[in-house]
Amino acid sequence: MNKIKVALVGQPNVGKSHLINSITGATLHVGNFSGVTVEKKEVVFTKENHEITITDLPGLYSLNAYSPDEQVTKDYIINQDYDLIVNVVDANALQRNLALTLQLLDSGKKVVLAINMIDEIEKIGGSINGEEISKLLGIPVVLVSAKQKKGIDKLTQKILEMYTFGKPSDKIQYDINVENSIKEISDVLEKGHFEPKVARFYAIRLFENDEDIYKKIHDKPIFLELHDKYLREKDNIATLHGESDSQTALSGARVSVTKFICQKALSVPHLDTSDEKVDNLLIHRMLGLPIFLFLMWGLFQATFLLGEYPMGLIEEAFGFLSEKSAQILPEGTFSSAISEGFIPAVGAILSFLPNILILFMGLNLLEQTGYMARAAYLLDGTLKKFGLHGKAFIPMVTGFGCSVPAYMAARTLKNPKDKLITMLVISFFSCSARLPVYVLFISAFFESSSAGNILFLIYIGGAIMGLIMAKILRLSLFKGEAEPFVMEMPKYRFPSIKGLFRDLQIKAMIFIKKAGIFIGLTSIVIWLLSAYPKNEVIEAEFSAKIENAINDKEKAKLEIEMSSALMEQSYIGVIGKAIQPIFAPLGFDWKLSVATVTALAAKEVAVATLATLNKVEATDEPTESLIATIRESVDFKTAMAFMVIIMIYSPCLAAMSTFLSEVLEVKWRVFYILYPNILAWILAYLTYNVLAILGF
């Protein structure tokens, strides 16, 4: 079976991910590109005895890469081994997207052009002549609609044909002045044993001030001959085009080509103004912000209300599983570790999976419909008042899902100060890993009718604190104004249902894997630390009392007292009491102190730790039993102080590692590690004492 490697390339918001999702029978693989934290998506499928692997590269506007994501794509296109490029363009922005297409054709690679969202052009009575574009560019062109799965089979067929019979295009020619300068430089490069197509591409990239290509040829023997001629031809191109530099002149030359192509092949009878009508409401100067807050409030209401029923089913399933495992496995340490440690802890975490998926689905819907970009524009003025760039909204909202991609999304901020301020406050935007802790304590201390409102206030409260901290940082450590806000507004679109569920499937599997392996193993370690060393004196003393108990109620009470006494003498009890003085001013007992520390690994571990330390019964619904235990053993002011700690202090180790890989300055790394933990302790202390003064 032949193996075909395809690079999927396009500008942001052209629907590359939707296109991948529309390919039926494909297997999706998600990971990171080697050596970086940029996400890598691949689909693998078979067609006509060929195994096709498509790598979805991060979006970029041109090969003049500015962000790390764009650099990853550029490096892949230029340096990696693959068979051909599928360039996806948006039919609604054909001329702008074709500028990247021309750069890809300059590279001398085999290219297939997929013009996506053709259904939207046809809906308004427009048309695109794919055959004409194919003739002008010298490459296969396929009109597709990823949403409607239109043209997908034809696209895969063109991939096979291009792989088997196709050649790189040789039809792209710029104006005579540009071509003469390209030839002057490429002739010199060919003397240095560069192939003609590579020499032409490198010449073009040199005129576009590409430092990566400049470094490639700097140490070559032909560099001395090349250098003077290169500088002279750069000036020629700029002068003959009336521009300040050759890069701008080349950009103008491409605009001329793309404009000509669209005049020949694109017919749009009228503009669709429905987006403007919707925008008049959603980004209205007075109504826009209340609408945004209402949508977010509705999302958090749904997180509780819709997640309640499946949560109960998961709890029952794990309660049954714990009970059966205790019956089936031989009595001993292993059986107890599984039935009393691993299963209840994992069950306590996975019972919150429906809430997390509902939150993710809501955020994905807002993103796919095009509303998130409008929200960023809407909040730009507000963010400016707090010293943040308008684009900071995207990573901050992403932080509601997970801090790791939120830190990576901050790369879109070009100014180093804007980027660093944003990254330093992202942890105030509570990630989904904190949600199980919030749900547990809200369920324990508030009525179910008000739970959604309380959750909304927690998330908004964290966001407000993040904005205040951003203002403090801007006034003290990062003086100056944020850069002006410029952002492309995508068209409103109905979301891809398959894309939504594919994304939820990925997030669910990541969460389940994390709960089953990392959190499960952690819970076993915590159980072992809580079960050993054995104290035969305490066991014998309470066993005698239990045997002489008057009734079952007194017997159950004595068993709880024995369990508590044994745990206090265990390894985890010793550790908890050693660190308790740090948290004692917040009202924490040793169990809450241990949960606070273990949650630094992953916030969900706090729930698993409390489930293990409070001996959640295997026969109960684990979460219900834990809620009741928390309600009885923790007072209100301590619970609120604990939630403040969870909301503000350092995120999980994965998020912290991502920050440290993105920010190399030692002083900011140290600041990042210290300041949220100190701030969290101070605010938790104030919360506890203010509530105490108020009589709680």
Helices and strands as residue ranges (DSSP letters): E 2-10, H 16-22, E 27-32, E 39-47, E 50-56, H 68-79, E 84-90, G 91-93, H 94-106, E 111-116, H 118-123, E 127-128, H 130-137, E 141-143, H 152-165, H 176-191, H 196-207, H 211-218, H 223-240, H 246-265, E 266-267, H 274-282, H 288-305, H 308-328, H 333-336, I 337-342, H 343-350, H 353-368, H 371-385, G 390-392, H 393-398, H 403-409, G 410-412, H 416-425, G 426-428, G 432-434, H 435-445, H 448-476, H 497-513, I 514-519, H 520-531, H 536-547, H 552-568, H 571-583, G 584-586, H 590-598, H 605-613, H 622-633, H 636-648, H 653-662, H 666-693
